[in-house]
Amino acid sequence: MAPEESDGDLTRKQRREQARAERRALEDAQTAGASRRRRLQLLGGVAGIAVVAVVILAATSGGGKGGLPNTRHEQNAVEREVASLLGGIPQSANVLGDPTAPVTLEYFGDLECSICQKFTLETLPSIVRRWVRAGDLRIEYHSMETATREPETFKKQQIAAYAAGAQDRAWYFLETFYHEQGEEGSDYVTEAFLEGIAKQVPGLNLTQWQQARGDKNYLAEVEEDAQTANNEGFTGTPSFLIGRSGGAKSSLGTGLLPESTFSDAIEKLLKG
């Protein structure tokens, strides 16, 4: 990894620490809100309903701390959902969409970031269906370490995704990872976990994927992503750049942006 550099304000390490603190504050606020709602439910005499809801959620969520689905049925459900979103859309390396699309969106994320997961599962699908499938938008995924605690783990999981891109399957890997993301800080990203994700990627040759993971160009790509994010002043994930393909990009913002923010920017660029 390249040495920490200062842009006159914060070093890259300080930006990561600030991003973690901001994300934790947001999650704590969400947790506090959930606790208040739960107390109101208890006071209203609906504790039984709340318990049932929690049980159902636990039974249907991706995989808890471990991440990977507990049953083949759950795994099949994830595979179908990912295939429904991505099937038929061109992929190349870290890019999703027609290579000649006039507008490019650059998405900076951390695979272990829970806010990135929320964006990927709740907002991104409508963008893909409306703009990517129409050939108006191409999306580039770039890595930015914020939620992953260990730098080596961050590099390992991101290189695994980029290595799937050698077979034009990176977005299947990324989407599946976000669908099966484990509990942050639980050290769930092991070799078995990464291999489990790879086995769910349709058409991925696992032997070639394993060999590609040793390509030093992918480590250089991760380091280049980090430098770009730092140059843009990004302090959290997800963060976004947008612009005409092949031209300069401008920051669209950071965090859970509404779908309309993306649509408005895309429409403006298409008209311009």
C-alpha positions in Angstrom: 0.0 0.0 0.0 1.3 3.4 -0.8 2.3 5.6 2.2 -0.3 7.8 3.8 -0.4 11.2 2.1 -1.9 14.5 3.4 -4.0 16.7 1.1 -3.3 19.6 3.4 -6.1 18.6 5.8 -6.5 14.9 6.6 -4.4 11.9 5.9 -6.0 8.8 4.3 -5.9 7.0 7.6 -7.6 9.9 9.4 -10.3 10.0 6.7 -11.0 6.3 7.2 -11.2 6.8 11.0 -13.5 9.8 10.5 -15.7 7.8 8.1 -15.9 4.9 10.6 -16.9 7.3 13.4 -19.6 9.0 11.2 -21.0 5.6 10.2 -21.1 4.4 13.8 -22.9 7.6 14.8 -25.5 7.0 12.1 -25.9 3.3 13.1 -26.2 4.2 16.8 -28.9 6.8 16.0 -30.8 4.2 14.0 -30.4 1.7 16.8 -31.6 4.2 19.4 -34.7 5.0 17.2 -35.4 1.3 16.9 -35.2 0.9 20.7 -37.6 3.8 21.3 -40.1 2.3 18.8 -39.7 -1.1 20.5 -40.5 0.4 23.9 -43.6 2.0 22.5 -44.7 -1.3 21.1 -44.2 -3.0 24.5 -46.2 -0.2 26.2 -48.9 -0.7 23.6 -49.2 -4.3 24.4 -47.8 -5.7 21.1 -44.7 -7.2 22.5 -45.7 -10.6 21.1 -46.0 -9.2 17.6 -42.6 -7.6 17.9 -41.0 -10.8 19.0 -42.5 -12.7 16.1 -41.3 -10.0 13.7 -37.7 -10.4 15.0 -37.9 -14.2 14.6 -39.1 -13.9 11.1 -36.4 -11.4 10.2 -33.7 -13.6 11.6 -35.0 -16.5 9.7 -35.1 -14.7 6.4 -32.0 -12.5 6.5 -28.8 -13.3 4.6 -26.7 -15.1 7.2 -26.1 -13.1 10.4 -22.5 -13.0 11.6 -21.4 -15.7 9.1 -22.8 -14.0 6.1 -23.3 -17.1 3.8 -26.9 -18.5 3.6 -27.7 -21.3 6.0 -29.6 -23.3 3.4 -29.5 -24.1 -0.3 -33.0 -22.6 -0.6 -31.7 -19.2 0.7 -28.7 -19.4 -1.5 -30.9 -20.1 -4.6 -33.1 -17.1 -3.7 -30.0 -14.8 -3.7 -28.7 -16.2 -6.9 -32.1 -15.7 -8.6 -32.3 -12.1 -7.4 -28.8 -11.2 -8.5 -29.4 -12.9 -11.9 -32.7 -11.0 -12.4 -30.9 -7.7 -11.9 -27.7 -8.3 -13.9 -28.7 -10.9 -16.5 -28.1 -9.7 -20.1 -26.2 -6.6 -19.1 -22.7 -6.3 -20.5 -19.8 -6.5 -17.9 -16.1 -5.9 -18.3 -13.7 -5.9 -15.4 -15.3 -3.6 -12.8 -17.8 -2.0 -15.2 -21.5 -2.8 -15.5 -23.3 -1.6 -18.6 -22.8 -0.8 -22.3 -19.2 0.3 -22.8 -20.5 3.0 -25.2 -23.0 4.4 -22.6 -22.8 8.2 -22.7 -22.8 8.7 -18.9 -20.5 7.0 -16.3 -21.2 6.7 -12.6 -18.3 5.7 -10.3 -19.4 4.0 -7.1 -16.8 3.9 -4.3 -17.7 1.2 -1.7 -16.4 -1.1 1.0 -17.9 -4.6 0.7 -18.3 -4.8 4.5 -20.0 -1.4 4.8 -23.6 -1.8 5.9 -24.6 1.5 4.3 -23.2 0.4 1.0 -25.2 -2.8 1.4 -28.4 -0.7 1.9 -27.7 1.4 -1.2 -26.8 -1.7 -3.3 -29.9 -3.6 -2.3 -32.5 -0.8 -2.1 -31.5 2.1 -4.5 -29.1 0.7 -7.0 -31.6 -1.8 -8.6 -33.9 1.0 -9.9 -30.9 2.8 -11.4 -29.7 -0.4 -13.1 -33.2 -1.2 -14.5 -33.9 2.4 -15.7 -30.6 3.7 -16.9 -28.1 0.8 -17.3 -30.4 -1.5 -19.2 -31.4 1.3 -21.5 -27.7 1.8 -22.4 -27.6 5.4 -21.0 -25.4 4.6 -18.0 -22.3 2.5 -17.2 -21.3 2.0 -13.6 -17.7 1.5 -12.4 -17.2 0.0 -9.0 -14.2 1.2 -7.0 -13.0 0.2 -3.6 -12.6 2.5 -0.5 -11.7 1.1 2.9 -14.1 2.4 5.6 -15.9 -0.4 7.4 -13.4 -3.3 7.0 -11.2 -3.3 10.1 -8.1 -5.1 8.7 -6.4 -3.6 5.6 -5.2 -7.0 4.5 -8.8 -8.4 4.7 -10.0 -5.4 2.7 -7.5 -6.0 0.0 -8.2 -9.7 -0.1 -11.9 -9.4 -0.5 -11.7 -6.6 -3.1 -9.1 -8.4 -5.2 -11.4 -11.5 -5.1 -14.1 -9.3 -6.7 -11.8 -7.8 -9.3 -10.4 -11.3 -10.1 -14.0 -12.3 -11.0 -13.9 -9.4 -13.4 -11.3 -11.2 -15.4 -14.2 -13.4 -16.5 -16.6 -10.5 -16.7 -18.3 -11.6 -13.5 -17.2 -8.9 -11.0 -20.6 -7.5 -10.5 -22.1 -10.9 -9.8 -19.5 -11.3 -7.1 -20.1 -7.8 -5.7 -23.9 -8.1 -5.6 -23.7 -11.6 -4.0 -21.3 -10.3 -1.4 -23.6 -7.4 -0.5 -26.6 -9.8 -0.3 -24.8 -12.1 2.1 -22.8 -9.5 4.0 -22.2 -10.5 7.6 -22.2 -8.6 10.8 -19.6 -5.8 10.8 -16.6 -6.5 13.0 -17.4 -10.2 13.3 -14.4 -11.2 11.1 -16.6 -13.3 8.9 -14.6 -12.7 5.7 -12.5 -15.9 5.6 -11.2 -17.8 2.6 -14.2 -20.2 2.9 -16.5 -17.2 2.8 -14.9 -15.8 -0.4 -14.9 -19.2 -2.1 -18.6 -19.5 -1.1 -19.4 -16.3 -2.8 -17.4 -17.3 -5.9 -19.3 -20.6 -6.1 -22.5 -18.7 -6.5 -21.3 -16.6 -9.4 -22.9 -18.1 -12.6 -20.4 -19.3 -15.1 -17.3 -18.5 -13.0 -14.4 -20.8 -13.6 -13.1 -21.3 -10.0 -9.6 -22.4 -11.0 -9.1 -19.4 -13.3 -10.5 -17.1 -10.6 -8.1 -18.5 -8.0 -5.2 -17.9 -10.4 -6.3 -14.4 -11.2 -6.3 -13.5 -7.5 -2.5 -13.6 -7.6 -2.3 -10.9 -10.3 -0.5 -7.9 -8.8 -2.4 -5.6 -11.1 -5.5 -6.0 -8.9 -3.6 -4.9 -5.8 -2.4 -1.9 -7.8 -6.1 -1.2 -8.8 -7.1 -1.2 -5.1 -4.3 1.2 -4.3 -5.3 3.5 -7.2 -8.9 3.5 -6.0 -7.7 4.6 -2.6 -5.7 7.4 -4.1 -8.6 8.6 -6.2 -11.0 8.6 -3.2 -8.4 10.5 -1.2 -7.9 13.1 -4.0 -11.7 13.6 -4.2 -11.8 14.2 -0.4 -14.2 11.3 0.2 -14.5 10.5 3.9 -17.2 7.7 3.8 -18.9 5.1 1.7 -20.8 4.9 -0.5 -19.4 7.9 -2.5 -20.1 8.8 -6.1 -18.6 10.5 -9.1 -20.6 11.1 -12.3 -19.9 12.7 -15.7 -19.9 12.1 -19.4 -18.0 8.9 -20.3 -14.4 9.6 -21.1 -14.7 13.1 -19.6 -14.2 14.8 -16.2 -16.3 13.5 -13.3 -17.7 15.6 -10.5 -18.7 14.5 -7.0 -22.4 13.5 -6.6 -22.1 13.0 -2.8 -21.7 10.5 -0.1 -24.1 8.3 1.7 -27.7 7.1 1.1 -28.6 9.4 -1.7 -32.2 9.2 -3.1 -32.7 7.6 -6.5 -33.8 11.0 -7.8 -30.4 12.5 -7.2 -28.9 10.0 -9.6 -31.8 10.4 -12.2 -31.6 14.1 -12.1 -27.8 14.1 -12.7 -28.1 11.5 -15.5 -30.9 13.4 -17.3 -28.9 16.6 -17.1 -25.8 15.0 -18.6 -27.8 13.3 -21.3 -29.3 16.6 -22.3 -26.0 18.5 -22.0 
